[in-house]
Amino acid sequence: MLKSTRSNTNATITTAILQGLADNGGLFVFNNIDSTFFQPDLLSLSYRKLTNKLFRYLIDDIEDDDLQYIIEQSYNDPNFQPDTVSYTSTSNFTYLNLYHGNSFAFKDMALSVLPNLFTLSKQIQNINKPTVILTATSGDTGSAALAGFSKQPNTYTIVLYPTKGVSEFQEMQMNAFQSDKLIIYAVDGNFDDCQNIVKQLFKEVQVDNVLLSSANSINIGRLIPQIVYYIYSYLKLVRENIIKYGEEINFSVPTGNFGNIYAGYLAKRLGVPIKKLLISSNQNNVLTDAFNKGIYKIDRTLHPSISPSMDILISSNLERYIYDCLNQDYDKVNELMESLAKDKQIDTSFLNKSNLFYAGYATEEDTYQTIRKVFQEDNHLIDPHTAIATFVANEYHEKTKDNTHMVIVSTANPYKFSDALLDALHLPKDGNLLERMERIETYTKFPIDPRMKKVYNEHLSKKQLSKEKAYVVLKKVIGDIDAKS
Ligand SMILES: *Cc1c(COP(=O)(O)O)cnc(C)c1O
């Protein structure tokens, strides 16, 4: 059973997955997990068997056979098996590389599983309507959602991305998906503009014959698959004798919506010996202030950065952690979230009482320098998001002298952000995108994933709309799908 952060609602997993949000804007949370899950017998399990065991532990309204089927469906994609996470050791850290999926970013880890859970949840709840997934993206969610949901029967996926902010490769990649059930638009504006159009559509569009839903990271179905790699990484470090069973480790996580790091927090609650979780932010350091200064303030100016997937002012999943900090008192959470909506800021001094989290951020210059330094000193190529996690891990180490083994969660293939890499490595930026990517490859000897060249060769040109037009066009698109369903 799940609970809501803002009311005494209970829900089954399938309901929570289909609904996304709880009744009055609350988020669904697990209420009955504890550290008995983590046992030495997990050490012998493959990634898939571990996934199965975790899903069985967390999910109570799906039968064994169906769970097994979901995992097979999700993990047997010829293009990507989520258990192909890889590791790179450098002088100080272990990098956990989560970017081998269809969108070359860690969001595939969840969005390769969620669509299958979604379809199964519909079956279990006897819903036969087609699904319309409506999503705003700052880059990575779009491609990951398109890749994941395009394989589902009877499902339309609509993606809006801003012309400002997404990288050239991210844009090409979204426009490389082709099917009459995939609808992709660029909107003149930034991510918030896209988000607002989507919110307005959810509020104002009436549908009768379709299930209108979203794929964003507040869905509990996205968190579940993300817990697996925290547990698996720990077990892997033990198996490779880098740490002893029971010894603590740290993770540094590039953080935007607090989804990835919240999965790490759940791994800790399930018993994985984690000492510190580093909340690594870019110059939009809302979370650093929330944890270190005790002020969570969301009416700031968004500064577009070279780590666009973390350009965020409202960090939605933080509410789930706040709920635990306030002793799971949903009335208090509700009050707090109401004042956040009204005053655009709240006092979060209760957050820094936690010994588990450390919060830090990197400026743009710190990010460039870290990419260069990691390449020069460790011969490893990382993307800007991962560079931020590295910078904050170094800063943490200097400040605390804590020698606990540190895992850096590496969230994107560096070639997704080639222009930032060229700047960081002081290489020229002329030529088309493929030439620029190959320049980095020649210089670093870090191979370009061949699937990226395919995207480059196969993408279509973008379809661009003004904000006003986007609302009208999409309202019609959704209305038409509803009418013919
Ligand atoms: C989405 C994303 C993040 C942020 O993850 P959250 O779960 O939103 O905190 C970090 N890096 C990359 C590359 C991403 O795509």
The ligand as an ORCA input file, in Angstrom:
! r2SCAN-3c Opt
* xyz 0 1
  C      17.105     14.346    -15.439
  C      18.566     14.420    -15.339
  C      19.207     14.763    -14.128
  C      18.423     15.122    -12.874
  O      17.780     14.025    -12.297
  P      16.612     14.246    -11.221
  O      16.045     12.893    -10.997
  O      15.628     15.185    -11.864
  O      17.226     14.842    -10.010
  C      20.585     14.773    -14.094
  N      21.317     14.503    -15.196
  C      20.751     14.188    -16.371
  C      21.613     13.921    -17.547
  C      19.356     14.111    -16.491
  O      18.795     13.800    -17.659
*
